[in-house]
Amino acid sequence: MVQQKKEVMVALIVGFFIRLAAFLVIFIALSDTTISFLQGFHNWDSKNYLAICANNYASPNTPYPHSLRLYAFYPALPIVYCGFAKVFSANVLLVALCINTLFFLLLCKELHTYIYREYEDKNLRAYIFLCFLCFPFSWFLQVNYTETLFLWLTLLSINLIYSKKVWLSHLAGFFAGFTRSTAFATAVGNWIIYTREFFKTETSNIDITEKSIWDGAITSCKKTWKDKNIATYFLKSLGFLSYGMGTLALLAYFQFAFGNWNLFFESQKVYFSRQTSINFWQGWLDDLTMSSIKWFTWNDRWKVKISGSENFVDHLLTLQTFNTWFLLYFPLTLAFIGSAYLLYKKQYDKFVWSWLLLIMPIMTGESTSINRYLILSFPLLFAVFELAAKNKVIKYTWLGFSVLSWAVVASWFAKDFWVG
């Protein structure tokens, strides 16, 4: 316990310095631009959360169908930003940055708690922790996206289950449900963990004094029923339904406010060109085969945007092949490597849960955002980092590449380039 507390303190310190590094990278990246420091953390989806803060889900100055874009986003983050901005009468951009910093540090604590339980080797724990926070697309944990809040709530809910605090875990899951639709996948993963932990505890009480293990198991089951533990199991299992309350509340709000509960799904079809049908799979297949990959055909937009720049790194964004491989195929390759290693270690529950977390957002968003979806499927990345740590050269080469790529992705995001 003392060792764990020491490591948690170190993890928080590391997280704090990584946050400072994020500030420094943004400051340097924007030093020769007219973009403000605060704005560097609020591009792309962040702008939609700020728009919800300003006008709720109404978008009076945006013509249909583009006004539908706001309905694709969950309300937890805007509610928190607006609430604190009003309480302190402060700039919402500054408030959002401060709150995200708090969420990031809380995430560091729960992340380390999870890693400490999963891995015995101290050096491996430190390596996986550092690699995850410095993973190129973990940059999205530094900006005002929902990834930071959702991942903190996810890890918190898992850690609470292992601490036998299931109802508190459901409360964390309930709030996660107001953050992202993928809370459904988290509910499935957490139910698997809860079921495994519950029956592992109960079956350990088998009476070995019986004539056979089977008789002992029957005796244990009778005791379990008598003690109403099975009833407790089913009752607490029903609690996992709370993870879906956020989605139901959002749909109910759309019905009450706009007379159309289906706005969330309509926004996916219009704004993200995604449909919950075979057309979705065809659209994703088209993306993977580059036959209709629209976000990576930068040519006109980015060449105009970068035309006056001598920055070689920025000019990489004009290359469709580079973007396709770095932002799409690279994270997909890591996902498959991590999956293979999880299957090799027979960690089937993590494999299933990770892919649910990866596939669900793709079904209602862009497949070209898979790089940031991957950080929510963290068991896949942990498996990759564990493999990398087995070879000293690969171990440090990977860490160096990650840190450098993290800074580059940060620079691109701050300049309002699409990086996921």
C-alpha positions in Angstrom: 0.0 0.0 0.0 2.8 2.4 0.9 4.6 1.6 -2.4 1.4 2.2 -4.3 0.9 5.6 -2.7 4.4 6.6 -3.6 3.9 5.6 -7.2 0.6 7.5 -7.3 2.4 10.6 -6.2 5.1 10.1 -8.8 2.4 9.5 -11.4 0.7 12.8 -10.5 4.0 14.7 -10.7 4.7 13.2 -14.1 1.2 14.1 -15.3 1.7 17.6 -14.0 4.9 18.0 -16.0 3.3 16.5 -19.1 0.5 19.1 -18.8 3.2 21.9 -18.6 4.8 20.4 -21.7 1.5 20.6 -23.5 1.3 24.3 -22.6 4.9 24.9 -23.8 4.3 23.1 -27.1 1.2 25.1 -27.8 2.9 28.3 -27.0 5.8 27.6 -29.3 3.6 26.2 -32.1 1.5 29.4 -32.1 4.3 31.9 -31.6 4.3 32.9 -35.3 0.6 32.8 -35.8 -2.4 35.0 -34.9 -4.1 32.2 -33.0 -4.4 32.8 -29.3 -2.9 30.4 -26.7 -6.3 29.5 -25.3 -7.8 29.0 -28.8 -5.0 26.4 -29.5 -6.8 24.0 -27.1 -10.3 24.6 -28.6 -10.4 23.5 -32.2 -12.6 21.1 -34.1 -15.0 19.3 -31.7 -14.1 21.7 -28.9 -15.8 24.5 -30.9 -19.0 22.5 -30.9 -18.9 22.1 -27.1 -18.4 25.8 -26.8 -21.3 26.4 -29.2 -23.5 24.2 -27.0 -22.4 26.3 -24.0 -23.4 29.5 -25.7 -26.7 28.5 -27.4 -27.6 25.2 -25.8 -28.3 22.8 -28.7 -29.9 25.6 -30.9 -27.7 26.8 -33.8 -29.6 29.9 -35.1 -26.9 31.2 -37.4 -26.1 27.9 -39.1 -28.2 26.8 -42.0 -29.7 23.3 -42.2 -28.4 20.6 -42.5 -25.1 21.8 -40.9 -27.0 22.9 -37.8 -27.4 19.3 -37.0 -23.7 18.9 -36.1 -24.3 20.0 -32.5 -26.8 17.2 -31.8 -24.0 14.6 -32.3 -22.4 15.7 -29.0 -23.2 14.8 -25.4 -24.0 17.5 -22.8 -21.7 16.6 -19.8 -18.7 18.7 -20.9 -20.7 21.8 -21.9 -22.7 21.7 -18.7 -19.5 21.5 -16.6 -17.9 24.4 -18.5 -21.0 26.6 -18.4 -21.6 25.9 -14.8 -18.2 26.9 -13.6 -17.9 29.8 -16.0 -21.1 31.3 -14.6 -20.2 30.6 -10.9 -16.8 32.3 -11.3 -17.9 34.9 -13.9 -14.8 33.8 -15.9 -13.9 33.3 -19.6 -15.3 30.0 -20.7 -12.1 29.1 -22.6 -10.0 29.6 -19.5 -12.5 27.7 -17.3 -12.5 24.8 -19.8 -8.7 24.7 -19.8 -8.5 24.6 -16.0 -11.2 22.0 -15.7 -9.6 19.8 -18.3 -6.3 20.1 -16.4 -8.1 18.8 -13.3 -9.7 15.9 -15.2 -6.3 15.0 -16.6 -4.6 14.8 -13.2 -7.6 12.8 -11.9 -7.1 10.5 -14.9 -3.4 10.1 -14.1 -4.3 8.8 -10.6 -6.9 6.3 -11.8 -4.7 5.2 -14.7 -1.9 4.4 -12.4 -4.2 2.6 -10.0 -5.4 0.4 -12.8 -1.9 -0.3 -14.1 -0.6 -1.0 -10.6 -3.2 -3.8 -10.2 -2.6 -5.3 -13.7 1.2 -5.4 -13.8 3.6 -6.6 -11.1 6.8 -5.3 -12.5 7.5 -1.7 -11.3 9.6 -0.7 -14.3 6.9 -2.1 -16.7 4.2 -0.1 -14.9 6.2 3.1 -15.2 6.9 2.5 -18.9 3.3 1.7 -19.8 2.1 4.8 -17.9 4.5 7.1 -19.6 4.0 5.5 -23.1 0.2 6.0 -22.8 0.4 9.6 -21.8 2.9 10.3 -24.5 1.2 8.3 -27.2 0.9 10.6 -30.2 -2.9 10.6 -30.2 -3.1 10.9 -26.4 -2.7 14.6 -27.2 -6.5 14.6 -27.2 -6.3 14.1 -23.4 -4.8 17.6 -23.3 -7.5 19.5 -25.2 -11.1 20.1 -24.4 -12.5 16.9 -25.9 -14.6 14.4 -24.0 -11.8 11.8 -24.0 -10.2 13.0 -20.8 -13.4 13.1 -18.8 -14.8 9.8 -20.2 -11.5 7.9 -19.7 -11.2 9.1 -16.1 -14.8 8.0 -15.4 -14.2 4.7 -17.1 -11.1 3.9 -15.1 -12.7 5.2 -11.9 -15.7 2.8 -12.5 -13.4 -0.1 -13.0 -11.2 0.6 -10.0 -14.3 1.0 -7.8 -15.6 -2.5 -8.9 -12.3 -4.0 -7.8 -12.6 -2.1 -4.5 -16.0 -3.7 -3.9 -17.8 -0.3 -4.3 -20.1 -1.4 -7.0 -22.8 1.3 -6.5 -20.2 4.0 -6.6 -19.0 2.5 -9.8 -22.5 2.7 -11.2 -22.6 6.4 -10.3 -19.3 7.0 -12.2 -20.8 5.0 -15.2 -24.0 7.1 -15.0 -22.0 10.3 -15.4 -20.0 8.6 -18.2 -23.3 8.0 -20.0 -23.8 11.8 -20.2 -20.3 12.1 -21.8 -20.2 9.6 -24.7 -22.4 7.0 -26.3 -19.6 4.4 -25.7 -20.6 4.2 -22.1 -22.7 1.2 -23.3 -19.4 -0.6 -24.1 -18.0 0.4 -20.7 -21.1 -1.1 -19.1 -20.5 -4.4 -20.8 -16.8 -4.5 -19.8 -17.5 -3.6 -16.2 -20.3 -6.2 -16.0 -17.8 -8.8 -17.1 -15.3 -7.7 -14.5 -18.0 -7.6 -11.8 -19.3 -11.1 -12.7 -15.8 -12.5 -12.7 -14.9 -10.9 -9.3 -18.2 -11.9 -7.7 -18.1 -15.5 -8.6 -14.4 -15.7 -7.9 -15.1 -14.6 -4.4 -18.2 -16.9 -4.0 -16.6 -20.1 -5.4 -13.6 -19.6 -3.2 -16.0 -20.6 -0.3 -16.5 -24.1 -1.6 -16.5 -26.6 1.3 -13.6 -29.0 0.6 -14.7 -31.2 3.5 -17.5 -32.7 1.3 -17.1 -36.0 -0.4 -16.3 -34.4 -3.8 -15.6 -31.0 -5.2 -19.0 -31.2 -6.9 -20.8 -31.7 -3.6 -18.8 -28.9 -2.1 -19.8 -26.6 -5.0 -23.5 -27.5 -4.5 -23.2 -26.8 -0.8 -21.5 -23.5 -1.5 -24.3 -22.5 -4.0 -27.0 -23.4 -1.4 -25.2 -21.1 1.1 -25.0 -18.4 -1.5 -28.7 -18.5 -2.2 -29.5 -18.6 1.5 -27.3 -15.6 2.1 -29.1 -13.8 -0.8 -25.8 -13.1 -2.5 -27.2 -14.2 -5.8 -30.0 -11.7 -5.4 -27.4 -9.0 -4.6 -25.5 -10.0 -7.8 -28.6 -9.6 -10.0 -29.6 -6.3 -8.3 -26.1 -4.8 -8.8 -26.0 -6.2 -12.3 -29.2 -4.2 -13.1 -27.2 -1.1 -12.0 -25.2 -1.3 -15.2 -28.2 -0.1 -17.0 -27.5 3.3 -15.5 -24.7 3.7 -18.0 -27.3 4.2 -20.7 -29.3 6.8 -18.8 -27.3 9.6 -20.5 -28.3 8.6 -24.0 -31.9 8.1 -23.0 -32.0 11.5 -21.3 -30.4 13.2 -24.3 -33.0 11.6 -26.7 -35.8 12.6 -24.3 -34.5 16.2 -24.2 -34.4 16.4 -28.0 -38.0 15.1 -28.1 -39.2 17.7 -25.5 -37.2 20.7 -26.9 -37.4 20.1 -30.6 -40.1 17.5 -31.1 -37.6 15.0 -32.6 -35.9 12.4 -30.5 -34.0 11.2 -33.5 -31.8 14.3 -33.9 -28.7 12.5 -32.6 -28.9 9.8 -35.3 -29.9 12.3 -38.0 -26.8 14.3 -37.2 -24.6 11.2 -37.8 -26.2 10.7 -41.2 -25.9 14.3 -42.4 -22.8 15.6 -40.7 -20.7 12.5 -40.5 -22.1 10.6 -43.5 -22.8 7.6 -41.3 -25.9 5.4 -41.1 -26.7 2.6 -38.7 -27.1 0.1 -41.6 -25.1 -1.7 -44.2 -24.3 1.7 -45.7 -22.1 2.4 -42.6 -19.9 -0.6 -43.2 -19.7 0.2 -46.9 -18.7 3.8 -46.0 -16.0 2.6 -43.6 -14.7 0.1 -46.2 -14.5 2.9 -48.7 -12.4 4.9 -46.2 -10.0 2.0 -45.6 -9.5 1.4 -49.3 -9.1 5.2 -49.9 -11.8 5.2 -52.6 -13.7 8.0 -51.0 -11.7 9.2 -48.0 -12.7 12.8 -47.8 -10.9 14.0 -44.7 -7.5 13.1 -46.0 -7.9 14.7 -49.4 -6.2 17.8 -48.0 -4.9 19.2 -51.3 -6.8 22.5 -51.8 -7.7 23.4 -48.2 -4.3 22.7 -46.6 -2.2 23.9 -49.4 -3.9 27.3 -49.3 -3.7 27.3 -45.5 0.0 26.5 -45.5 1.1 28.3 -48.7 3.1 30.9 -46.9 4.7 28.5 -44.5 8.3 27.1 -44.7 7.5 24.6 -42.0 8.3 21.1 -43.4 6.2 19.4 -40.7 3.1 21.4 -41.7 3.7 20.6 -45.3 3.4 16.9 -44.5 -0.3 17.6 -44.1 -0.6 18.3 -47.8 0.4 14.7 -48.5 -2.7 12.4 -48.6 -0.6 9.2 -48.3 1.2 10.5 -45.2 -2.1 11.4 -43.5 -3.8 8.2 -44.5 -1.0 6.0 -43.1 -0.2 8.1 -39.9 -3.7 9.0 -38.9 -5.6 5.8 -40.0 -3.5 2.8 -40.8 -0.9 3.3 -38.1 -3.4 3.2 -35.2 -5.3 0.4 -36.9 -2.1 -1.6 -37.1 -1.4 -1.0 -33.4 -5.0 -2.2 -32.6 -4.4 -5.4 -34.4 -1.0 -6.0 -32.8 -2.6 -5.4 -29.3 -5.5 -7.6 -30.1 -3.2 -10.5 -31.1 -1.2 -10.2 -27.9 -4.4 -10.1 -25.7 -5.7 -13.2 -27.5 -2.3 -14.9 -27.0 -2.5 -14.1 -23.2 -6.1 -15.4 -23.2 -7.4 -12.1 -22.0 -10.6 -12.4 -24.0 -12.7 -10.0 -21.9 -10.3 -7.2 -22.6 -10.2 -8.0 -26.3 -14.0 -7.9 -26.6 -14.4 -4.8 -24.5 -11.6 -2.9 -26.3 -13.1 -3.6 -29.7 -16.6 -2.5 -28.5 -15.1 0.8 -27.4 -13.4 1.1 -30.7 -16.2 0.2 -33.0 -19.1 2.0 -31.3 -17.9 5.5 -31.9 -17.0 4.7 -35.5 -20.7 3.6 -36.1 -21.8 7.1 -35.1 -18.8 9.2 -36.2 -15.8 9.3 -38.4 -13.7 6.2 -39.0 -10.9 8.7 -39.6 -11.0 9.6 -35.9 -10.0 6.0 -35.0 -6.6 7.3 -33.8 -8.2 9.1 -30.8 -10.9 6.4 -30.3 -7.9 4.0 -29.7 -6.9 5.8 -26.5 -10.2 4.8 -25.0 -9.5 1.2 -25.9 -6.4 1.4 -23.7 -6.0 -2.4 -23.1 -5.0 -2.7 -26.8 -2.3 0.0 -26.3 -1.1 -1.5 -23.0 -0.5 -4.8 -24.8 1.5 -3.0 -27.5 3.6 -1.2 -24.9 4.2 -4.4 -23.0 5.5 -6.0 -26.2 7.7 -3.1 -26.9 9.2 -3.3 -23.4 10.5 -6.8 -24.1 13.3 -5.4 -26.3 15.5 -2.6 -25.0 16.1 -1.0 -28.4 12.4 -1.1 -29.4 11.5 0.1 -25.9 13.3 3.4 -26.1 12.9 3.9 -29.8 9.2 3.6 -29.4 9.1 6.1 -26.5 11.3 8.6 -28.4 9.0 8.3 -31.4 5.9 8.7 -29.3 7.2 11.9 -27.6 8.2 13.5 -30.9 5.0 12.5 -32.6 2.9 13.8 -29.6 4.5 17.2 -30.0 3.9 17.3 -33.8 0.3 16.3 -33.4 -0.1 19.0 -30.7 1.3 21.6 -33.1 -1.0 20.6 -35.9 -4.1 20.6 -33.7 -3.2 24.0 -32.3 -3.1 25.4 -35.8 -6.6 24.0 -36.5 -5.5 21.1 -38.7 -7.5 17.9 -38.6 -5.6 15.2 -36.7 -8.5 13.0 -35.6 
